[in-house]
Amino acid sequence: MASIAIVGLGPVGLCSGVAFATQGHRVVAVDIDSKRRQEIARGKPPFYEKGIEAALRKVLRQKRFSVAETMEEAIGPSTVVFLCVGTPSRSDGSMDDGALRDAVKSLAAAWKDEKRRTVVVKSTVLPGTADGVVRPILEAARRPFRLGVNPEFLREGRALEDALRPDRIVLGADGPETARILKGLYRSAKCPLFSTDVKTAEAVKYATNAFLATKVAFADELANLCDAFGISYDEVHKGLGLDPRINPRFLVPGVGFGGSCLPKDVRALVAAGRRRGAEPVLLEGVLAQNDQQYLRAIARLEEELGDLKGKRIALLGLAFKGDTDDVRETRAVPIARTLLSKGALVIGYDPLAGPAFSALLPEVKIADSAKEALDGADGVVLQADWPAFSRLTAKDFLTAMATPVVVDGRRILDPKKMQGVRFRRIG
Ligand SMILES: NC(=O)c1ccc[n+]([C@@H]2O[C@H](COP(=O)([O-])OP(=O)(O)OC[C@H]3O[C@@H](n4cnc5c(N)ncnc54)[C@H](O)[C@@H]3O)[C@@H](O)[C@H]2O)c1
């Protein structure tokens, strides 16, 4: 079993750290955010992830997982160091590697001994980043290191489950010994393990997210076309999925994709591709498609209610999807902003993301329950696929709302069960 240091305790660092500890490795984690360190050390995850609190408490009790106060303390016993810091978008869409640079610099400064460590980039980074950013800093510090890349494919909301039982593992290594060490960490995994060079592993992550974003944008565009032709998307989708070359999963149309990964990773790839003369017109189209898709939900409301001025609109689901409290790039923000600019009163509700959403858009009143948000509403937009929302019935809408106009922006309700409701979807 290995001794692992985790640098950065967001969903990726915390869930993979807890998963490594659950599998028997010894993990010491660190973050620059002292409040986050303290909370995690006390067994309190700073964000919602199914199962993470119990799993964290268990590995803390077993002393397989601990939180260090300093980088030096975190890397002391380690032979492998995972870098899990954020790589957000800059204002021009390019990848901001500032946190990664800072983390590697502080790793180099804290690395006082001569132990050879394997430094693994788990953050999503553009091809060439491990060799172009991480390697030079460690070389300048004259530390004896090996370099690897292990992109993360977990889905927020199921992050722990995905970290414990991944469906594939991609490892990029700077040599056979690094590959052997990385494979050893995943010895218990029962899934395909793809070992390649560092730059290819970095690229596989972007290829994956670019393809997933393209699938969503394609589904959205196809649904818009189905509306224009007056055909049911569901039927077209059934026929489409019969083609053995087309996997019908992840082709659910709605109000577009958000979250901390798809938008920023596609933007970063487009920006980096453009700089290198690749002209990524398809991915530029994916972003343009996604940027306007939420307007379809507004259009549905206007078709049913006319002018939205003075109308009371409930917005159910404020996180970027169900089962998470993450509001990064949630489509609820442009939807609410547009409704407010049209003079509507917006009442939002989310099982978990209310406070985080309020910090982004304080003009939106936050209700304590879906029922309270629906009370007296002229229309509702379902923006996130929370299981609780998929259990809403026609009766819930008919009894609570002033006018039962329901726009299902995530295809979670069955239109056949919505008798009496003015039920609209996209496609
Ligand atoms: N969230 C996801 O669903 C997901 C999935 C796959 C991949 N990724 C990628 O993984 C990376 C991390 O994602 P996340 O959502 O966990 O990020 P996050 O921004 O939520 O968390 C990053 C953490 O790193 C800490 N940090 C920043 N600089 C640091 C430093 N110098 N030293 C120590 N800690 C530092 C921050 O305080 C924060 O707690 C990103 O590159 C992201 O694109 C995320």
Ligand as a Chemical Component Dictionary entry (heavy atoms), coordinates in Angstrom:
data_LIG
# 
_chem_comp.id                   LIG 
_chem_comp.type                 NON-POLYMER 
_chem_comp.pdbx_formal_charge   0 
_chem_comp.three_letter_code    LIG 
# 
loop_
_chem_comp_atom.comp_id 
_chem_comp_atom.atom_id 
_chem_comp_atom.alt_atom_id 
_chem_comp_atom.type_symbol 
_chem_comp_atom.charge 
_chem_comp_atom.model_Cartn_x 
_chem_comp_atom.model_Cartn_y 
_chem_comp_atom.model_Cartn_z 
_chem_comp_atom.pdbx_ordinal 
LIG N1  N1  N 0  -15.497 18.787 -9.922  1  
LIG C1  C1  C 0  -15.564 17.819 -10.833 2  
LIG O1  O1  O 0  -16.615 17.229 -11.072 3  
LIG C2  C2  C 0  -14.336 17.408 -11.603 4  
LIG C3  C3  C 0  -14.352 16.196 -12.320 5  
LIG C4  C4  C 0  -13.208 15.827 -13.026 6  
LIG C5  C5  C 0  -12.096 16.669 -13.037 7  
LIG N2  N2  N 1  -12.124 17.856 -12.374 8  
LIG C6  C6  C 0  -10.927 18.695 -12.402 9  
LIG O2  O2  O 0  -10.203 18.463 -11.196 10 
LIG C7  C7  C 0  -9.606  19.681 -10.716 11 
LIG C8  C8  C 0  -10.143 19.985 -9.324  12 
LIG O3  O3  O 0  -11.553 20.112 -9.401  13 
LIG P1  P1  P 0  -12.429 20.498 -8.129  14 
LIG O4  O4  O 0  -13.821 20.675 -8.607  15 
LIG O5  O5  O -1 -12.138 19.535 -7.024  16 
LIG O6  O6  O 0  -11.754 21.930 -7.792  17 
LIG P2  P2  P 0  -12.115 23.001 -6.658  18 
LIG O7  O7  O 0  -11.736 24.309 -7.257  19 
LIG O8  O8  O 0  -13.513 22.795 -6.162  20 
LIG O9  O9  O 0  -11.133 22.642 -5.473  21 
LIG C9  C9  C 0  -9.753  22.858 -5.559  22 
LIG C10 C10 C 0  -9.170  22.940 -4.165  23 
LIG O10 O10 O 0  -7.767  23.187 -4.296  24 
LIG C11 C11 C 0  -7.384  24.107 -3.289  25 
LIG N3  N3  N 0  -6.137  24.767 -3.683  26 
LIG C12 C12 C 0  -5.952  25.736 -4.594  27 
LIG N4  N4  N 0  -4.658  26.081 -4.652  28 
LIG C13 C13 C 0  -4.003  25.309 -3.771  29 
LIG C14 C14 C 0  -2.642  25.185 -3.369  30 
LIG N5  N5  N 0  -1.686  25.954 -3.902  31 
LIG N6  N6  N 0  -2.323  24.274 -2.418  32 
LIG C15 C15 C 0  -3.292  23.512 -1.863  33 
LIG N7  N7  N 0  -4.588  23.581 -2.200  34 
LIG C16 C16 C 0  -4.934  24.469 -3.133  35 
LIG C17 C17 C 0  -8.568  25.046 -3.166  36 
LIG O11 O11 O 0  -8.573  25.752 -1.944  37 
LIG C18 C18 C 0  -9.742  24.068 -3.324  38 
LIG O12 O12 O 0  -10.158 23.567 -2.070  39 
LIG C19 C19 C 0  -9.946  20.736 -11.780 40 
LIG O13 O13 O 0  -8.893  20.799 -12.694 41 
LIG C20 C20 C 0  -11.192 20.184 -12.430 42 
LIG O14 O14 O 0  -11.345 20.644 -13.753 43 
LIG C21 C21 C 0  -13.215 18.237 -11.632 44 
# 
loop_
_chem_comp_bond.comp_id 
_chem_comp_bond.atom_id_1 
_chem_comp_bond.atom_id_2 
_chem_comp_bond.value_order 
_chem_comp_bond.pdbx_ordinal 
LIG N1  C1  SING 1  
LIG C1  O1  DOUB 2  
LIG C1  C2  SING 3  
LIG C2  C3  SING 4  
LIG C2  C21 DOUB 5  
LIG C3  C4  DOUB 6  
LIG C4  C5  SING 7  
LIG C5  N2  DOUB 8  
LIG N2  C6  SING 9  
LIG N2  C21 SING 10 
LIG C6  O2  SING 11 
LIG C6  C20 SING 12 
LIG O2  C7  SING 13 
LIG C7  C8  SING 14 
LIG C7  C19 SING 15 
LIG C8  O3  SING 16 
LIG O3  P1  SING 17 
LIG P1  O4  DOUB 18 
LIG P1  O5  SING 19 
LIG P1  O6  SING 20 
LIG O6  P2  SING 21 
LIG P2  O7  DOUB 22 
LIG P2  O8  SING 23 
LIG P2  O9  SING 24 
LIG O9  C9  SING 25 
LIG C9  C10 SING 26 
LIG C10 O10 SING 27 
LIG C10 C18 SING 28 
LIG O10 C11 SING 29 
LIG C11 N3  SING 30 
LIG C11 C17 SING 31 
LIG N3  C12 SING 32 
LIG N3  C16 SING 33 
LIG C12 N4  DOUB 34 
LIG N4  C13 SING 35 
LIG C13 C14 SING 36 
LIG C13 C16 DOUB 37 
LIG C14 N5  SING 38 
LIG C14 N6  DOUB 39 
LIG N6  C15 SING 40 
LIG C15 N7  DOUB 41 
LIG N7  C16 SING 42 
LIG C17 O11 SING 43 
LIG C17 C18 SING 44 
LIG C18 O12 SING 45 
LIG C19 O13 SING 46 
LIG C19 C20 SING 47 
LIG C20 O14 SING 48 
# 
